[in-house]
């Protein structure tokens, strides 16, 4: 066996830790009425995630020497101008992600210190958002110093969170045998209780599940490093899908043994609080079942603090470098934006990140309650983040339309019409879920969900015009 090649099993585990996290289980459980989410997970995996992952495999195989991921695929199939827009979308989606990280880090820190949600959730939103904004500015400064060792810290935190997610499932299923007197919720698996209520709220929340299962294009560079790619890669992707399905199902059942959806949906305040604190309560309750106090909660919260802040710094710097380091798309930016300091960081680009993400943070100063801020950011991310997945499907449709122009070892499906049908289906589902996700009963949340992607898109259109005027 070639030592440099990776097995399909190894690929599946690498992809799993990239795509999946405990927060996905919590969000699914809270937003989709407890174990009713199982139906939606099965639908999302079978009709979206599996074809998406296998399309990524084919794109990775066709453009094995292109290192820029989605932007490279678009450049090869549709040209440089559209590659610029794909790169811009990938970067712009990180603006809402960056805005959510200081809030998530502060929330995790409050759990480490206070071991409860009450005090933090009762603090005035204006005060919390000003602290969050100050944190963003500090981390933007740190990111400008080009501190790459943080990547290892983020990887370590990510791996530990991944282990904690699996540990939660195992320990929760064992808890009734170890502590039979624990206050468990009895589960009702009748068909009536498993089929969701297909109301407007259901369809406007589907973007959260699309957001949860997206991002597997990050592993496309490994396609040709797999043993026998034409068989090994799809095997790895199918194994990934099975692992994610199993974790989503078992994680949902484990949470169903702890939390009653009726209490989550009791009031708007209760829902906001569960959306913001559900993961922490899960580990706190688990510690109580095992008579170890808040030990598991503190370990989970500490992993989250390190993870949120390390990923924040990387998200400020890395996507910006990917966007502006590309020689082919640099001509679409005004020269001021390309200014670098001695560490190689794009200083004016980081200022732009601070202004855009900072605007979202400060706009949320008017939201009633710190828990409502985190719920709003989850929804905003679920609207904006899937927009970058659209380019994956655009690239795939363009690749299949090009016929045999780009040779590849692996095909998702041989039939071109079927392949194009899957590409169009996944594109349409992503776009519809993102657009429907913008809807909210709260006018401010809805405005934020609409204005944010519009402003970021307009900025992307303005950049080449500024660059052209500068040259003229």
ZAMARGU-4260 file (C-alpha; in steps of 0.2 Angstrom, whole numbers, plus 5000, padded with zeros to 4 digits):
<rodrens>
0) 5000/5000/5000 | 5006/5018/4996 | 5010/5026/5012 | 5006/5043/5005 | 4988/5038/5000
5) 4974/5039/5013 | 4961/5026/5015 | 4943/5030/5012 | 4940/5027/5030 | 4952/5040/5035
10) 4945/5052/5023 | 4927/5049/5030 | 4934/5054/5048 | 4943/5069/5041 | 4927/5075/5033
15) 4916/5071/5048 | 4926/5082/5060 | 4925/5096/5047 | 4907/5095/5043 | 4899/5090/5060
20) 4898/5097/5077 | 4887/5096/5093 | 4879/5113/5089 | 4871/5105/5074 | 4862/5093/5085
25) 4856/5106/5097 | 4850/5118/5084 | 4840/5104/5075 | 4832/5098/5091 | 4827/5116/5097
30) 4822/5123/5080 | 4812/5108/5074 | 4802/5103/5089 | 4813/5089/5097 | 4813/5072/5089
35) 4802/5078/5075 | 4819/5084/5067 | 4823/5066/5063 | 4811/5066/5048 | 4820/5082/5042
40) 4837/5075/5044 | 4833/5060/5034 | 4826/5071/5020 | 4841/5083/5020 | 4854/5069/5020
45) 4846/5058/5007 | 4841/5072/4995 | 4854/5085/4998 | 4870/5080/5008 | 4874/5064/4999
50) 4873/5071/4981 | 4882/5087/4987 | 4896/5077/4994 | 4898/5066/4978 | 4897/5081/4967
55) 4912/5089/4977 | 4921/5073/4974 | 4919/5074/4955 | 4924/5093/4955 | 4939/5089/4966
60) 4944/5075/4954 | 4942/5085/4938 | 4952/5100/4945 | 4965/5090/4956 | 4979/5103/4953
65) 4968/5119/4957 | 4972/5124/4975 | 4959/5137/4977 | 4943/5126/4979 | 4927/5133/4973
70) 4935/5149/4965 | 4947/5138/4955 | 4933/5127/4949 | 4923/5142/4943 | 4938/5150/4935
75) 4942/5134/4925 | 4924/5132/4919 | 4916/5149/4918 | 4931/5162/4918 | 4940/5174/4929
80) 4926/5187/4932 | 4914/5174/4939 | 4928/5167/4949 | 4930/5184/4957 | 4912/5184/4962
85) 4913/5166/4969 | 4928/5171/4979 | 4919/5187/4985 | 4904/5177/4991 | 4915/5164/5000
90) 4923/5179/5009 | 4907/5189/5012 | 4898/5174/5020 | 4912/5175/5034 | 4906/5193/5039
95) 4891/5186/5048 | 4901/5171/5054 | 4914/5183/5062 | 4900/5194/5070 | 4894/5178/5079
100) 4910/5172/5086 | 4914/5185/5099 | 4895/5183/5105 | 4898/5164/5106 | 4914/5165/5115
105) 4907/5177/5128 | 4892/5166/5131 | 4904/5151/5133 | 4915/5161/5145 | 4900/5166/5155
110) 4896/5147/5157 | 4914/5144/5163 | 4913/5158/5176 | 4895/5158/5182 | 4890/5140/5178
115) 4872/5146/5173 | 4863/5156/5159 | 4853/5168/5170 | 4866/5182/5174 | 4873/5183/5156
120) 4855/5183/5148 | 4849/5197/5160 | 4863/5209/5156 | 4858/5224/5146 | 4860/5220/5127
125) 4869/5237/5124 | 4883/5233/5137 | 4885/5215/5130 | 4886/5221/5112 | 4899/5235/5116
130) 4910/5222/5124 | 4907/5210/5109 | 4912/5225/5098 | 4928/5229/5108 | 4933/5210/5107
135) 4931/5211/5088 | 4942/5226/5087 | 4955/5217/5098 | 4955/5201/5088 | 4956/5211/5072
140) 4972/5219/5078 | 4979/5202/5084 | 4974/5195/5066 | 4984/5209/5058 | 4999/5202/5067
145) 4998/5186/5057 | 4998/5174/5071 | 4997/5157/5062 | 5000/5146/5077 | 4982/5149/5081
150) 4977/5137/5068 | 4984/5123/5079 | 4974/5129/5094 | 4958/5130/5083 | 4961/5112/5077
155) 4964/5106/5094 | 4948/5115/5101 | 4939/5108/5086 | 4945/5090/5089 | 4941/5091/5107
160) 4923/5097/5103 | 4921/5083/5091 | 4926/5070/5105 | 4914/5079/5117 | 4900/5077/5105
165) 4903/5058/5103 | 4905/5057/5122 | 4889/5065/5125 | 4879/5052/5115 | 4888/5037/5123
170) 4886/5044/5140 | 4868/5049/5138 | 4863/5032/5132 | 4872/5023/5146 | 4865/5036/5159
175) 4848/5027/5163 | 4858/5010/5167 | 4870/5020/5178 | 4858/5031/5187 | 4840/5024/5185
180) 4833/5038/5196 | 4838/5052/5184 | 4824/5064/5178 | 4823/5057/5160 | 4810/5062/5148
185) 4800/5047/5141 | 4801/5047/5122 | 4786/5044/5111 | 4791/5037/5094 | 4773/5036/5087
190) 4771/5042/5069 | 4761/5056/5075 | 4775/5062/5085 | 4788/5060/5072 | 4780/5069/5057
195) 4783/5088/5058 | 4769/5101/5057 | 4773/5108/5040 | 4769/5126/5044 | 4777/5142/5038
200) 4789/5141/5053 | 4795/5124/5047 | 4800/5129/5030 | 4808/5146/5035 | 4819/5136/5047
205) 4826/5123/5034 | 4841/5135/5030 | 4847/5130/5048 | 4849/5111/5042 | 4856/5117/5025
210) 4869/5127/5035 | 4873/5112/5046 | 4877/5099/5032 | 4886/5111/5021 | 4905/5114/5019
215) 4911/5097/5013 | 4920/5106/4998 | 4934/5110/5010 | 4940/5092/5008 | 4940/5092/4989
220) 4960/5094/4989 | 4961/5076/4996 | 4951/5067/4981 | 4967/5062/4972 | 4976/5057/4988
225) 4964/5043/4992 | 4968/5025/4987 | 4958/5021/4970 | 4949/5038/4970 | 4935/5032/4958
230) 4930/5020/4971 | 4938/5026/4987 | 4931/5044/4987 | 4912/5039/4985 | 4915/5026/4998
235) 4922/5039/5010 | 4908/5051/5006 | 4894/5038/5009 | 4903/5033/5025 | 4903/5052/5030
240) 4885/5053/5026 | 4881/5037/5037 | 4891/5044/5051 | 4883/5061/5051 | 4865/5053/5050
245) 4869/5041/5064 | 4876/5055/5075 | 4861/5067/5071 | 4849/5053/5075 | 4857/5047/5091
250) 4861/5065/5097 | 4843/5070/5094 | 4837/5054/5104 | 4849/5058/5118 | 4843/5076/5119
255) 4825/5070/5118 | 4829/5060/5134 | 4834/5076/5143 | 4823/5090/5136 | 4804/5091/5134
260) 4800/5101/5118 | 4784/5108/5126 | 4795/5117/5138 | 4806/5124/5124 | 4791/5131/5115
265) 4782/5137/5130 | 4786/5155/5126 | 4798/5166/5115 | 4809/5169/5130 | 4811/5150/5133
270) 4814/5146/5115 | 4828/5160/5114 | 4836/5153/5130 | 4836/5135/5124 | 4843/5141/5107
275) 4857/5150/5116 | 4861/5138/5130 | 4854/5121/5125 | 4872/5114/5122 | 4878/5119/5139
280) 4862/5113/5148 | 4865/5096/5140 | 4882/5094/5147 | 4877/5101/5164 | 4863/5088/5165
285) 4874/5074/5160 | 4886/5079/5174 | 4871/5078/5186 | 4867/5060/5180 | 4885/5055/5183
290) 4886/5064/5200 | 4902/5074/5194 | 4894/5091/5196 | 4898/5104/5183 | 4914/5096/5177
295) 4908/5090/5160 | 4900/5107/5157 | 4916/5117/5161 | 4926/5106/5150 | 4914/5108/5136
300) 4912/5127/5139 | 4932/5129/5140 | 4934/5120/5123 | 4920/5132/5116 | 4929/5147/5122
305) 4946/5142/5114 | 4937/5136/5098 | 4926/5152/5096 | 4940/5164/5099 | 4954/5155/5089
310) 4942/5152/5074 | 4937/5171/5075 | 4955/5176/5072 | 4958/5163/5058 | 4941/5169/5050
315) 4946/5187/5050 | 4963/5183/5042 | 4963/5167/5031 | 4947/5170/5020 | 4954/5188/5017
320) 4971/5181/5011 | 4962/5168/5000 | 4952/5182/4992 | 4966/5195/4989 | 4981/5183/4987
325) 4974/5176/4970 | 4984/5184/4956 | 4969/5181/4944 | 4956/5191/4954 | 4967/5204/4961
330) 4964/5216/4947 | 4946/5217/4952 | 4950/5226/4968 | 4956/5244/4971 | 4974/5246/4976
335) 4970/5252/4994 | 4962/5236/4998 | 4978/5226/4993 | 4989/5236/5005 | 4999/5224/5016
340) 5009/5226/5032 | 5026/5217/5036 | 5017/5202/5042 | 5008/5200/5025 | 4991/5204/5033
345) 4979/5215/5022 | 4977/5229/5034 | 4963/5239/5025 | 4954/5222/5022 | 4954/5219/5040
350) 4948/5237/5043 | 4934/5233/5031 | 4930/5216/5041 | 4929/5226/5057 | 4917/5239/5049
355) 4905/5226/5042 | 4905/5213/5056 | 4905/5228/5069 | 4890/5235/5061 | 4880/5219/5063
360) 4886/5218/5081 | 4881/5236/5085 | 4865/5235/5076 | 4860/5221/5088 | 4862/5232/5103
365) 4843/5235/5101 | 4838/5217/5102 | 4829/5213/5119 | 4840/5201/5128 | 4858/5193/5125
370) 4850/5176/5122 | 4839/5183/5108 | 4856/5190/5100 | 4863/5172/5098 | 4847/5165/5091
375) 4846/5180/5078 | 4865/5176/5073 | 4861/5158/5071 | 4847/5162/5059 | 4858/5176/5050
380) 4872/5163/5047 | 4859/5150/5041 | 4854/5163/5028 | 4871/5169/5022 | 4883/5154/5024
385) 4873/5143/5011 | 4875/5157/4998 | 4893/5150/4995 | 4887/5133/4992 | 4877/5139/4977
390) 4894/5142/4968 | 4898/5123/4971 | 4882/5118/4961 | 4886/5132/4948 | 4903/5124/4945
395) 4896/5107/4944 | 4883/5111/4931 | 4896/5120/4921 | 4908/5105/4923 | 4895/5093/4916
400) 4890/5105/4902 | 4908/5105/4897 | 4907/5086/4893 | 4924/5078/4892 | 4934/5094/4891
405) 4940/5091/4909 | 4946/5073/4912 | 4943/5065/4929 | 4945/5048/4937 | 4928/5049/4947
410) 4910/5053/4941 | 4896/5056/4953 | 4884/5048/4940 | 4888/5043/4922 | 4872/5049/4914
415) 4874/5068/4910 | 4855/5072/4911 | 4854/5064/4929 | 4870/5073/4935 | 4863/5090/4928
420) 4846/5087/4937 | 4855/5084/4953 | 4865/5100/4951 | 4850/5110/4947 | 4840/5102/4962
425) 4854/5106/4975 | 4856/5124/4968 | 4837/5127/4969 | 4835/5119/4986 | 4849/5130/4993
430) 4843/5146/4986 | 4825/5143/4991 | 4830/5138/5009 | 4841/5154/5010 | 4827/5165/5004
435) 4814/5157/5015 | 4826/5158/5030 | 4825/5177/5029 | 4807/5177/5035 | 4804/5181/5053
440) 4790/5187/5064 | 4801/5200/5071 | 4803/5215/5059 | 4821/5219/5065 | 4827/5201/5062
445) 4819/5200/5045 | 4827/5217/5040 | 4844/5211/5046 | 4842/5195/5036 | 4838/5204/5020
450) 4849/5219/5022 | 4865/5210/5026 | 4867/5198/5010 | 4861/5213/4999 | 4874/5225/5006
455) 4888/5212/5005 | 4882/5208/4987 | 4882/5226/4982 | 4899/5229/4989 | 4905/5214/4978
460) 4898/5223/4963 | 4906/5240/4967 | 4924/5233/4970 | 4928/5230/4951 | 4920/5247/4947
465) 4931/5256/4959 | 4946/5246/4952 | 4942/5251/4934 | 4940/5269/4939 | 4956/5269/4948
470) 4965/5262/4932 | 4956/5275/4921
</rodrens>
